[in-house]
């Protein structure tokens, strides 16, 4: 939604995107060279058998923020996001008392 038609307040939203598998060396190399993954809005956190993208996005709604982040994965071939998490840290940062169900973007 463009700013000329916007009616909501923009705020920062925090959430975690879980990849379906750890990144391969090739995927990591591609991600390292993509500006959209290196602008401070997404941090890759890897563990044994996992890859998580910790996100902080400014948007009018949590759904808009998640949709914007998910759209970036078109630039990262073969990386599939399997779930969106709002853990205790994200709930607190979002000022939410309970977790929310976020539908898949349009």
Secondary structure by P-SEA (a helix, b strand, c coil): cccccccbbbbbbbbbbbccccccaaaaaaaaaccccccccbbbbbcccbbbbbbbbbcccaaaaaaaaaaacccccccccccccccaaaaaaacccbbbbbcccc
